């Protein structure tokens, strides 16, 4: 009895469902809809815009000329925050190849555990439009490293900063190729935050309370000052 009722229900649904649209019809509909206007960049320069949006998202940002300078920046950050040089990092080959002795940093490679105060990720991309960074998660880069520790540090190569989210997805598709998608793709744009209670912003509600981005490459120091000048007055 129950099986016949279910069969009758599905038959009625099939009768009422419209016929599948042809690809050409879908293309015409999409062309008619068009595209939403892109977000206004806070600065004409791509990297200055990225920096400005990272800061607007309640993150902090530091410039590093090369990987050695990046390691030294990580060491200074860790010592200032925790009086230690220890952190957890994923098994990303780019992280394993960092010159850790340059900054006296002592990374533990693997997944973050309760009690780990700081974790380090190497972003695949930075997105100037939103100030987000993009990470691929999986066995080599556990997603919990981006979410569990109190402080999340991120390295982003200057050449990996793109203008828009559409540019980011296009580059992701090129990099991954058919059948090579990672277990997860995370877009992170700031520390964890919520304003659910009385519209008061609280950082660290569901994850890291501090988000520190290190932009690696030959970015002029004035880009950081210009980005700070683009921030709205508090």
N, C-alpha and C positions, 0 to 999 in steps of 0.2 A: 504493500500500500504506500509506504513512505517513498519507495523508489519510483513509483508511477507518478506521485505528486511532484517529485523533484524533476523528473523528465518532462512533465507538462510545463513546469515553471521555466525550465531552460528553453523549451520550445517557444514559449511566448516571448521570452527575452530575445531569441534569435529573430523572431518575426518583427519585433519593434526596433531592432538595432539597425542603424543605417549601413549601407554597403561600404566596405573599405574604400578610402579615397585613393585615387591613382597618384603616383609620384608627381606627375606634371601638375595635377590639381593642388597637391600640397605645396609645391614650389610657387605656384601662383598666389596661394593664400598667404604664404610667408612674405612674398614680395609686396603684397598689399598692406600687410601689417607694418612692414618696415622695421627699423631698429630704434631703440630708445636712445635719447641723447646721452652721450658719454658724460661722465662726471667731470666737473671743472677741475682741472689740475691746479694745485696751489702755486705752482711755479712753472715757467716755460721749460726749464731744464729738467730732464727726466729724473736724474738722481737727487736733485734738490727737492723735487716734488715727492719722491719716495721718502726722503728723510723727514720732510714736513708732515707727511701723513703718519709716519711711525710715531712722531712726537705727539701729534694730535690724538692718536689712539692710546695715549698714556704710557707709551713705551719710552725707553731711553735708547740713545744711539751714539756709537763711537766710530770714528774712522781709523782704519789701519791700512798702511801702505802695502803690506805683504803679510804672508802667513806668520812670519816671525813677530811682526808687530802685533798681529792679532792674538798670538799666544801671550805676549806680554800684557796686552789689554785684559785678557781673561784673568791672568794672574793678579793684576791690580784690583779688578772687580771682586774676585773671590776673597782676597785678603781684606779689602775694605768692608765687605758685607759680613764675612764669617770668620775672619782671622784664620783662614785655611787656604790651601791651594788645591783642595780635592773637589772633584765633581764626577758625575757619571756621564758617559757619552756612548752613543750607539756604535755599532761595529762598521760604520761607514768607512770605506777605504780612505776617503779624503781626511777623515778625522784621525785615523791611525797614522797617516803620513805627516801630521802636523809636527813641527819642531818643538815639542813640549818642554824640553830642557831650557829653551830660550826664556821661558817665563817661570820656570820652576813649578809648572802645573803637574798635578798627579792625577791623571784621569783613570777611572775604572770603566772599562768597556763592557757594555751589556745593558740590561734593563734596569730602570730606576726602581728602588725599593723604598718602603716607608723609612723615613729618616734621612734620605738623600736630600740635601738642601738645595742643590743646584744641578741642572742638567744642561748639556750642550748639544745642539743640533746643527747640521750643515744644510742650509736651505737649497733646494733646487732652483728656486726663482724668488725674486721680489717683485711686487706689483705696485707701481707708482700710483695708480688710480686710487687704491685703497690703503696703501701702506702695509699690505699683507705680505707674509712670506709663505712659500709653498714647500712642504716636506712630503717625501714618500715614506710611508711606514711599512714595516714588515719585520722579518726576522733580524735583519741587520740594523734596522732603525725602529726600535719599539715605540709605538704610539704613546705609551705611558710616560716616556721621557719628556714629551711635550706638555704633559698634563699633570703629572704627580708632584714634582718638586716645587718648592716655594719660589725659586727663581729659575727662569728659562732663558738661557743665553743662545743666541742664534748667529751663525756666520753666514753672510751672503756675499757672493762675489759680485763686484761692480758690473761685470759683463752679463750677469744673469738677471739684471733688473729689466723688466719689460713695462710697457706703458699701461696696458689695460688687462682686465680679466680675460677678454677674448684672446689677446696675444698670449696670455699665460696658457690657456687651454690648447691653443694651436701648437705651442712649443712642447707642451706635455705630450700631445699626440705624436709629434715627430720623434721625441726622445724615447717614448715607450714602444712604439711600433705595434704591429698586430700581435695580440696574444701575450704581450709583455707587461701588462698593467701591474702596478704594485698592489699589495694587499689593501693599502689605504692611501688617500691623498688628502692632506690637511692644509687648509688655508687658515693661517693664524694672524690676526690683526690686533695684537695688544694683549695685555694680561687678562686673566679671567675677571669678569666684572658683572655686576647686576645692580639695577636700580629699582627692584621690585618693591622694596619696603620704603614707603613714604618718598619715593623718587630720589632717594639718597644714594649716590654712587658708592659702591663698596667693591674694592679690588680684592682678588683672591678668593671669591666666593665658591668657585667650582674648580679651581686649578691654580696655576702660578699667580702670585700677587705682584711679581715683577717680571718684566719682559725686556731684555737688553739685546739690541741688535748691533752687530759689528759689521760694517760695510768694508769689505776687503778689496783694495785696489787704489789706484791713483786718483782719488777724489779730492779736489781742492778743499782746503780747510774752510774757505769762505762759504762753501755750500751749506755747511752746518749752521753757520751764523745767518745766512739768508733764509734757511728753512725756519729757524727760530723766529725770524722777523715776520714770517707768514702766519704764525699762530695767532688766533684771536685773543684779545686781552681777557684775562680772567675776571 
